[in-house]
Amino acid sequence: MKLETLSHKHFPALFHITQQTEPHLDLDRNTSDRLFGQREGFVLLNNADKVVGHITLSDYAVRLDVVIHCSVLPEYQKRWLTKSIYKQVFDHVFEELECVRASGFAVCGLTDLTFHERLGFKLEGVYRKGLRIKDTYYDLYRYGMLKDERRW
């Protein structure tokens, strides 16, 4: 697996991935393109250079905090996490963007709550019933990492 800088040429693949991994967002193609057009980040490519996921960064305009969002096709979720990819993403966030901290969110019941902790993030709070998908409410866990806490 390898990372490539996110660009407009990736938008069709990202729309497809979002439909599969986050159907609750119910995005149409135009909304998806606009959303990814406002973000910086990377696409995850498999060995055949097919886009199988993305790591996007948002809310980094003030160079203080950046929200990291990952979405990977189910068949690649267990194979994409490598030290090299983590290092590339965190170097970009903390060195190139000069952010002081990074944030991530996990949804209770939908995502692995220990994923962020294994990366070095610390639990900062819980938004009880902070996310609604159709008629179900989920708790939203906010994680944070300071620049000097990163492991890579």
Buried (B, 14 or more C-beta within 10 A) or exposed (E): BBBEEBEEEBBEBBBBBBBEBBEBEEBEEEEBBEBBEEBBBBBBBBEEEEBBBBBBBBEBEEEEBBBBBBBBBEEBBEEBBEEEBBEBBBEBBBEEBEBBBBBBBBBBEBBEBEBBEEBBBEEEEEEEEBBEBEEEEBBBBBBBBBBEEBEB
